[in-house]
Amino acid sequence: MKYSELTSLSDEQLVHKELALERELTAFRFRLFTNQLDDNSKLKKIRKDIARVQTAARARELAQGLAPNGLRDRFKATFQAQALSGRQEGSSFLKGVVDKAGGNE
């Protein structure tokens, strides 16, 4: 994901993207620790994507005069936990564990 792609997203979409990426990272970490992850570089890519999203969110917060994590606090409640994106073919066991660990019940 490029930073320029993030500028076209709304504030709510940006926060939802960050939460989805964090959820995906959690799922990949579980897969890594259970030796089910084939490509370890996915973890680094997702962490960098999360950092890009957080950078874009903070720039918007500064422009709007909000406190740190102000956008996240505003739109976190509207996030709907959905099936993880195409980066992972998750098992139902891991999906349940990620839901409970992430607090998205």
TATACOR-V167458 format. One line per field, one symbol per residue. ss: DSSP state (h for helix, s for strand, l for the rest). phi: phi as a letter, one per 40 degrees, with the letter a starting at -180 (. if undefined). burial: + if it has 9 or more other ideal C-beta (glycine too) atoms within 8 Angstrom, else -. A space follows every 50 residues. Layout:
BEGIN
ss: ???
phi: ???
burial: ???
END
This chain:
BEGIN
ss: llhhhhhlllhhhhhhhhhhhhhhhhhhhhhhhlllllllhhhhhhhhhh hhhhhhhhhhhhhhlllllhhhhhhhhhlllllllllllllhhhhhhhhh hhlll
phi: .cccccccccdccccccccccccccccccccccbfbccbccccccccccc ccccccccccccccgccdgcccccbccccbcbdccccabcccccccccdc ccgbc
burial: -----+--+-+--+++++++++++++++++++----+----++--++-++ -+++++++-++----+---+++--++--+----+---+-+---++-+++- -+---
END
